[in-house]
Amino acid sequence: MTATEAPGRRRAGGVVTDAPPRVDTAPAVSRRRRALRPYLLAVPAVLLCVGILYPFFLAVAYTFFNFSDANPQPSFVGLRNYVEIFTSGSFWNSVRVTVLFAAVATTVETVLGVGVALLLNRSSLIGRIFERVLIVPLMVAPIIAAIMWKLLLLPEVGWVRPVLEAVGVTGYRGTDSPVWAFFWSVVVDAWIYTPFVAILALAGLRSLPASPFEAAAVDGAGWWLTFRRLTLPMLWPYVLVAVIFRLMDCLKVFDIIYGLTTGGPGDATTTLQINAYLEAISYARYSRGVTFMFILWIAVYLISMVLVRYLNRIQSRAAGV
């Protein structure tokens, strides 16, 4: 193009022709794609939230109706389901069983898990072998483990009764006794989930700094003093994480107890989850079953909020904040 040619004119075969300038649309397209990318990435999250929140709020709405198999056309009853549940003896019995099971199982699993982690933290061949075998119970589905243990606990064909009689324990009736049913429910839960606590505690032990322990050894501090003054305070945030997970899971336990005792004998091991299942599935009183679950959800949510705030305060204190 010469100085006398217009900017919008091009030479073709020695002839100057009028041609529109070339417009590059690629930057505009890429800008539109970049602008749409956050919305496209948010679509799965929105669908997941809708898939979770819609049934949740629908279930909450059902707690104010009298929906059941005998009443397929429910009517609004207000707080009647809540009043009937809070004034029933079965509800408070299930609350007692749930709280007692959660407290005992979480305590047993925490103590055993920390103890196993302390043993595995020592470098040895046996420790390395057990460290890999430890996760085997976690690989078994809880309902399968409950059925397996139920067969082992049968007084007629199981091996538990001969072992107990060999050590002098008589009168064993399997899970037909309320005390034994509760005891074996805790044992099965601890057998499955103690490795979970041990793995978390072991990871915490291996992340602790070595300099405080070396200084304590130089000063001649014993094992118990070192554990009580150094190991446990620095390990406590990791232990508390395991406690939060296990306590929340024990409060809503269903599969282990139902597979082992079906909530019996009587209502000796009937937790809130099992009570909700009986109301909604066995008795076909859907609104009452959903009300049980919503009350349990509120309790678990409040307890978890308290424990998480306590965990944040401990972590802030450990960080010097």
C-alpha positions in Angstrom: 0.0 0.0 0.0 1.4 3.4 -1.0 1.0 6.6 0.7 -1.8 7.7 -1.8 -3.9 4.6 -1.2 -6.7 4.8 1.3 -6.5 2.6 4.4 -9.5 0.5 3.3 -8.3 -0.2 -0.2 -6.2 -3.3 -1.3 -4.3 -4.0 -4.5 -5.3 -7.2 -6.4 -3.5 -8.0 -9.6 -2.2 -4.4 -9.8 -5.7 -3.0 -9.4 -6.7 -1.2 -6.3 -10.1 -2.5 -5.0 -12.3 -1.5 -2.1 -12.3 -4.3 0.6 -13.5 -4.2 4.2 -10.7 -4.4 6.8 -10.2 -7.9 8.4 -11.8 -8.0 11.9 -10.3 -10.5 14.3 -13.2 -11.9 16.4 -11.0 -14.4 18.4 -10.4 -12.1 21.4 -14.1 -11.4 21.8 -15.0 -15.1 21.7 -12.3 -16.0 24.2 -13.5 -13.2 26.5 -17.0 -14.5 26.4 -15.8 -18.0 27.2 -13.8 -16.8 30.1 -16.9 -14.9 31.4 -19.1 -18.0 31.1 -16.5 -20.4 32.7 -17.4 -19.6 36.4 -21.1 -20.1 35.7 -20.4 -23.5 33.9 -18.2 -24.6 36.8 -21.0 -23.6 39.3 -23.6 -25.8 37.5 -22.7 -29.1 39.2 -22.6 -27.4 42.6 -26.0 -25.9 42.0 -27.5 -29.2 40.9 -26.0 -30.9 43.9 -27.4 -28.3 46.3 -30.8 -28.6 44.7 -30.6 -32.4 44.9 -29.8 -32.1 48.6 -31.9 -29.2 49.8 -35.1 -30.1 48.0 -35.6 -33.4 49.8 -34.4 -31.9 53.0 -36.9 -29.1 53.0 -39.6 -31.4 51.7 -39.0 -33.7 54.7 -39.1 -30.8 57.1 -42.5 -29.8 55.6 -43.8 -33.3 56.1 -43.1 -33.0 59.9 -46.1 -30.6 60.0 -48.5 -33.1 58.3 -50.0 -36.5 59.3 -48.7 -38.4 56.2 -48.9 -42.2 56.7 -49.8 -45.3 54.9 -53.3 -45.1 56.4 -53.6 -41.5 55.4 -52.2 -41.0 51.9 -53.9 -37.6 51.7 -52.2 -35.7 54.6 -53.5 -32.7 56.3 -51.7 -30.0 58.1 -51.4 -30.8 61.9 -48.9 -28.1 63.0 -46.7 -29.2 65.9 -48.7 -32.3 66.8 -46.0 -34.7 65.7 -43.4 -33.0 67.8 -45.7 -32.9 70.8 -46.5 -36.6 70.5 -42.8 -37.5 70.1 -41.6 -35.4 73.0 -44.3 -36.8 75.3 -43.7 -40.5 74.4 -41.6 -42.8 76.5 -40.1 -44.5 73.4 -38.5 -41.3 72.3 -36.7 -40.6 75.6 -35.6 -44.2 75.8 -34.1 -43.9 72.3 -32.4 -40.6 73.3 -30.9 -42.3 76.4 -29.7 -45.3 74.4 -28.2 -43.0 71.6 -26.4 -40.7 74.0 -25.1 -43.7 76.1 -23.9 -45.6 73.1 -22.2 -42.5 71.5 -20.4 -41.6 74.8 -19.2 -45.1 75.5 -18.2 -46.1 72.0 -16.4 -42.8 71.3 -14.5 -43.0 74.6 -13.5 -46.6 74.0 -12.4 -46.0 70.4 -10.5 -42.8 71.3 -8.6 -44.5 74.2 -7.8 -47.6 72.2 -7.0 -45.7 69.0 -4.5 -43.4 70.8 -2.9 -46.4 72.5 -2.5 -48.3 69.3 -1.0 -45.2 67.6 1.5 -44.9 70.4 2.5 -48.5 69.9 2.7 -48.2 66.1 4.8 -45.0 66.4 7.8 -47.1 67.5 9.9 -48.2 64.6 9.8 -52.0 64.4 9.0 -54.7 62.0 5.9 -55.8 63.9 4.7 -52.2 64.0 5.0 -51.8 60.3 3.1 -55.0 59.7 0.3 -54.1 62.0 0.1 -50.6 60.5 -0.9 -52.2 57.2 -3.2 -54.7 58.7 -4.9 -52.1 60.8 -7.1 -50.8 58.0 -8.7 -54.2 57.3 -11.8 -53.6 59.5 -12.3 -50.2 57.8 -12.6 -52.1 54.5 -15.6 -54.2 55.7 -19.1 -52.7 55.3 -20.6 -52.1 58.8 -23.7 -54.1 58.1 -21.6 -57.0 56.9 -19.4 -56.8 60.0 -22.6 -56.7 62.2 -24.0 -59.9 60.5 -20.6 -61.6 60.8 -20.4 -60.8 64.5 -24.0 -61.8 65.0 -23.1 -65.3 63.8 -20.0 -65.4 66.0 -22.1 -64.4 69.0 -24.8 -67.0 68.7 -24.8 -69.1 72.0 -25.5 -72.3 70.1 -22.8 -72.2 67.3 -20.7 -69.2 67.9 -17.2 -69.3 69.4 -17.7 -66.5 72.0 -19.6 -68.6 74.5 -16.9 -71.3 74.8 -14.2 -68.7 75.2 -16.2 -66.9 77.9 -16.9 -70.1 79.7 -13.2 -71.0 79.6 -12.4 -67.9 81.5 -15.2 -68.4 84.0 -18.0 -66.3 82.6 -21.3 -68.1 82.8 -24.9 -67.3 81.9 -23.9 -66.0 78.4 -27.0 -65.5 76.2 -25.6 -63.8 73.2 -27.5 -60.6 72.3 -30.7 -61.8 74.1 -29.8 -60.0 77.2 -30.1 -56.1 77.2 -26.6 -55.7 78.9 -24.9 -58.1 76.5 -26.7 -56.6 73.5 -25.5 -53.1 74.3 -22.0 -54.4 75.2 -21.5 -56.3 71.9 -22.9 -53.3 69.9 -20.1 -51.2 71.4 -17.5 -53.9 70.8 -18.5 -54.3 67.1 -18.4 -50.5 66.6 -15.0 -50.3 68.3 -13.7 -53.2 66.2 -14.6 -51.4 63.0 -13.7 -47.8 63.8 -10.8 -47.9 66.3 -8.4 -48.1 63.3 -9.8 -44.8 62.1 -8.9 -43.1 65.3 -5.5 -44.8 65.4 -4.6 -43.7 61.9 -5.5 -40.1 62.7 -3.6 -40.2 66.0 -0.6 -41.9 64.3 -0.5 -39.1 61.6 -0.6 -36.5 64.4 2.2 -38.2 66.3 4.5 -38.3 63.2 3.9 -34.6 62.6 4.9 -33.5 66.0 8.3 -31.7 66.3 11.2 -33.7 67.7 13.0 -30.9 69.6 10.7 -30.7 72.6 11.0 -34.5 73.2 14.7 -34.4 72.8 14.9 -31.6 75.4 12.7 -33.6 77.8 14.9 -36.6 77.3 18.0 -34.5 78.2 16.2 -33.2 81.3 15.5 -36.8 82.4 11.7 -36.7 82.0 9.9 -40.0 82.3 7.5 -41.5 79.8 4.4 -40.6 81.6 5.5 -37.0 82.2 6.5 -36.6 78.6 3.2 -38.0 77.4 1.1 -35.9 79.8 2.9 -32.6 79.4 4.1 -32.8 75.7 2.6 -35.6 73.6 -1.1 -35.3 74.7 -1.4 -31.4 74.6 0.2 -31.3 71.1 -1.7 -34.3 69.9 -5.0 -33.2 71.3 -6.2 -31.3 68.1 -5.8 -34.5 66.1 -7.5 -36.5 68.7 -10.4 -34.0 68.8 -10.9 -34.3 65.1 -11.3 -38.1 65.5 -13.6 -37.5 68.4 -15.8 -35.2 66.4 -16.1 -37.6 63.5 -16.8 -40.6 65.7 -19.2 -38.9 68.0 -21.3 -37.6 65.1 -21.3 -41.1 63.5 -22.2 -42.8 66.8 -25.1 -40.4 67.4 -26.7 -41.5 64.1 -25.7 -45.1 64.2 -28.1 -47.5 62.5 -26.5 -50.3 60.5 -24.3 -51.9 63.2 -27.0 -52.0 65.9 -29.8 -53.0 63.5 -27.8 -55.7 61.9 -26.7 -57.1 65.3 -29.7 -56.7 67.6 -32.5 -55.1 65.4 -32.9 -52.7 68.3 -33.6 -55.4 70.8 -34.1 -57.2 73.0 -37.2 -55.1 73.5 -36.1 -51.5 73.1 -32.7 -52.0 74.9 -30.7 -50.9 71.9 -33.3 -48.8 70.0 -31.5 -45.6 69.0 -33.1 -42.6 67.4 -32.2 -43.8 63.9 -33.8 -47.2 64.6 -36.8 -45.6 66.1 -37.2 -43.4 63.0 -36.8 -46.5 60.8 -39.5 -48.3 62.7 -41.9 -45.4 62.6 -41.4 -44.7 58.9 -40.9 -48.1 57.4 -42.2 -50.8 59.8 -45.3 -48.8 61.0 -45.7 -46.7 57.8 -46.1 -43.5 59.8 -43.9 -41.4 57.5 -44.4 -38.0 59.1 -43.5 -39.3 62.6 -40.4 -41.0 61.2 -39.2 -37.9 59.4 -39.8 -35.9 62.6 -37.5 -38.3 64.5 -34.8 -37.7 61.9 -35.2 -34.0 61.9 -34.9 -33.9 65.7 -31.7 -36.0 65.4 -30.4 -33.7 62.7 -30.8 -30.7 64.9 -29.1 -32.4 67.8 -26.1 -33.5 65.7 -25.8 -30.1 64.1 -25.7 -28.3 67.4 -23.2 -30.7 69.0 -21.0 -30.5 65.9 -21.0 -26.7 66.0 -19.9 -26.7 69.6 -17.2 -29.2 69.1 -15.9 -27.4 65.9 -15.7 -24.1 67.8 -13.8 -25.8 70.6 -11.4 -27.3 68.0 -10.9 -23.9 66.4 -10.1 -22.4 69.8 -7.6 -25.1 70.5 -5.9 -24.7 67.1 -5.7 -21.0 67.6 -4.2 -21.4 71.0 -1.6 -23.9 69.6 -0.7 -21.4 66.9 -0.2 -18.7 69.5 -3.1 -16.6 68.3 
